[in-house]
Amino acid sequence: MTATVARGKFITLEGVDGAGKSTHHAWLVEHLRAQGRQVVATREPGGTPLAEKLRSLLLAEPMHLETEALLMFAARREHLDKVILPALSRGDWVVSDRFTDASFAYQGGGRGLSQARLATLESWVQGDFQPDLTLLFDVPIAVSRQRLAATGEALDRFEREQGEFFERVRQAYLQRAAQYPQRIRRIDATASVNEITETLRKIIDGFCP
């Protein structure tokens, strides 16, 4: 008789641009691998060849708000089908830089698309599927903007938005955290890298079976 493979866990990292989640995404993946877990590191929009092409369009090309939301969820559908769900079925853990909370924050909070439309897309694309754990890196917008400027890198279409846009995004994230306290853990991203790493270590070690 073939043994049943335990389903893997799905962890997402969220936050405004400049919150520092990419740095901690890499640390988290290595931390889990050091524990002997098979880990798939991925991101949104993106994660598959087709979704990465959609990412290029989304980050560069001006478009209607609804087009933006539809493309985000189209990329997510591919990501789920080709990467996330197969990995979880194999028993692997998946760590993604952004998922659906980002759509509620950016297209909803930032751009003003109605929560009802986003909820319809969410239900259509992923049913009741949700991350097992979401780490929300929260930082004042003034700090996140300073961090982005300090990189010296060219900014994409979202990163070029004004501070008011990102404040709406941040508030939408905090509302999501209040709505789903069992899943979403807020991280004070103004702390030092070492302090954040220790916080993450405690959260993950408490979360892991």
C-alpha positions in Angstrom: 0.0 0.0 0.0 1.3 3.4 -0.9 1.7 5.8 2.0 -0.4 9.0 1.8 1.8 12.1 1.4 0.9 14.8 3.9 0.0 18.1 2.2 2.6 20.8 2.3 2.1 24.2 3.8 1.6 27.5 1.9 3.2 30.6 3.4 2.9 34.1 1.8 4.8 37.3 2.5 3.0 40.6 2.0 3.6 44.3 2.5 4.0 47.6 0.6 6.9 48.0 -1.7 10.0 48.8 0.3 8.9 46.9 3.4 11.8 44.5 3.1 9.9 41.2 2.5 12.1 40.1 -0.4 15.2 39.9 2.0 13.2 37.9 4.5 11.6 35.7 1.8 15.1 34.4 1.0 15.9 33.8 4.7 12.7 32.0 5.3 13.2 29.6 2.3 16.7 28.7 3.6 15.4 28.4 7.2 12.8 25.8 6.1 15.2 23.9 3.9 17.7 23.7 6.8 14.9 21.9 8.7 14.9 19.3 6.0 11.8 20.5 4.1 11.4 20.6 0.4 10.6 24.2 -0.4 9.4 25.9 -3.6 10.2 29.7 -3.6 8.0 31.7 -5.9 6.4 35.1 -6.4 3.4 37.0 -7.7 2.6 38.1 -10.2 4.8 35.5 -11.8 6.0 32.0 -10.9 5.4 30.4 -14.3 6.7 31.4 -17.8 3.3 32.7 -18.8 2.7 34.5 -15.5 6.1 36.1 -15.7 5.1 37.5 -19.1 2.0 38.9 -17.6 4.1 40.3 -14.8 6.2 42.2 -17.3 3.0 43.8 -18.7 1.5 44.6 -15.3 4.7 46.3 -14.0 5.3 48.4 -17.2 2.2 49.0 -19.2 -0.6 51.5 -18.3 -4.0 49.8 -18.3 -7.5 50.0 -17.1 -8.0 49.1 -13.4 -10.2 46.2 -14.3 -7.7 44.9 -16.9 -5.0 45.1 -14.2 -7.1 43.1 -11.7 -8.1 40.5 -14.4 -4.5 40.0 -15.4 -3.4 39.6 -11.8 -5.9 36.9 -11.3 -5.1 35.3 -14.7 -1.4 35.0 -13.6 -2.6 33.6 -10.3 -4.6 30.9 -11.9 -1.6 29.8 -13.9 0.5 30.0 -10.7 -1.9 27.8 -8.8 -2.3 25.3 -11.5 1.4 24.9 -12.5 3.3 25.5 -9.3 1.5 26.0 -6.0 -1.1 23.2 -6.0 1.2 20.5 -7.5 3.9 21.3 -5.0 1.5 21.2 -2.0 0.2 17.8 -3.3 3.8 16.5 -3.3 4.2 17.5 0.3 6.5 20.4 -0.5 6.2 23.7 1.2 5.6 26.8 -0.9 6.8 30.3 0.1 5.4 33.1 -2.2 6.3 36.7 -2.3 2.7 38.0 -2.5 -0.6 36.3 -3.2 -4.3 37.4 -3.2 -4.0 39.7 -0.2 -1.9 41.9 -2.5 -4.8 42.2 -4.9 -7.1 43.4 -2.1 -4.4 45.8 -1.0 -3.2 47.2 -4.3 -6.2 46.9 -6.7 -8.7 47.3 -3.9 -7.2 49.7 -1.3 -4.8 51.5 -3.6 -6.7 51.7 -6.9 -10.3 51.6 -5.4 -11.6 48.5 -7.1 -14.6 47.2 -5.1 -14.1 44.5 -2.6 -17.1 42.7 -4.1 -15.4 42.4 -7.5 -12.2 41.2 -6.0 -14.1 38.6 -3.9 -15.8 37.4 -7.0 -12.4 36.9 -8.8 -10.9 35.3 -5.7 -13.8 32.8 -5.5 -13.6 32.1 -9.2 -9.9 31.6 -9.4 -9.1 29.8 -6.1 -12.4 28.8 -4.5 -11.8 28.6 -0.7 -8.1 28.0 -1.0 -6.0 30.3 1.2 -2.5 30.4 2.5 -1.8 28.6 5.7 0.2 31.5 7.1 0.7 35.1 5.8 3.5 37.3 7.1 2.6 41.0 6.7 5.7 43.2 6.8 4.3 46.6 8.0 6.3 49.8 7.8 5.4 53.5 7.7 5.1 54.7 4.1 7.8 57.4 4.6 10.3 54.7 5.6 9.3 52.4 2.7 9.7 55.3 0.2 13.2 56.1 1.6 14.2 52.5 1.2 13.0 52.3 -2.4 14.9 55.5 -3.2 18.1 54.2 -1.6 18.3 51.2 -3.9 19.0 53.4 -6.9 17.1 51.0 -9.1 14.5 52.0 -11.7 11.0 51.9 -10.3 8.2 50.0 -11.9 4.7 51.3 -12.5 3.5 50.5 -9.0 6.6 51.7 -7.2 6.2 55.1 -9.0 2.9 55.8 -7.3 2.5 58.6 -4.8 2.7 58.2 -1.0 -1.1 58.6 -0.7 -1.6 55.5 -2.9 0.7 53.4 -0.6 -1.0 54.7 2.5 -4.2 53.3 1.2 -2.5 50.0 0.3 -1.0 49.8 3.8 -4.4 50.5 5.5 -6.0 47.8 3.3 -3.3 45.3 4.4 -4.0 46.2 8.1 -7.7 45.7 7.6 -7.0 42.3 6.1 -4.9 41.4 9.1 -7.7 42.4 11.4 -10.2 40.4 9.4 -8.0 37.2 9.4 -6.0 37.3 12.6 -5.5 33.5 12.7 -3.8 33.6 9.3 -2.1 36.9 9.0 0.8 37.8 11.4 1.9 41.5 11.3 5.7 42.0 11.4 7.2 45.3 12.5 9.4 46.0 9.5 11.0 49.0 11.1 13.1 46.7 13.3 16.6 45.6 12.4 17.1 42.6 10.1 18.3 40.5 13.0 15.3 41.4 15.1 12.9 40.6 12.3 14.7 37.3 11.6 14.3 36.3 15.3 10.6 37.2 15.2 10.2 35.1 12.0 12.0 32.2 13.6 9.7 32.2 16.5 6.6 32.4 14.4 7.7 29.7 12.0 9.0 27.4 14.7 5.6 27.7 16.5 3.7 27.2 13.2 5.6 24.1 12.0 4.2 20.8 13.3 
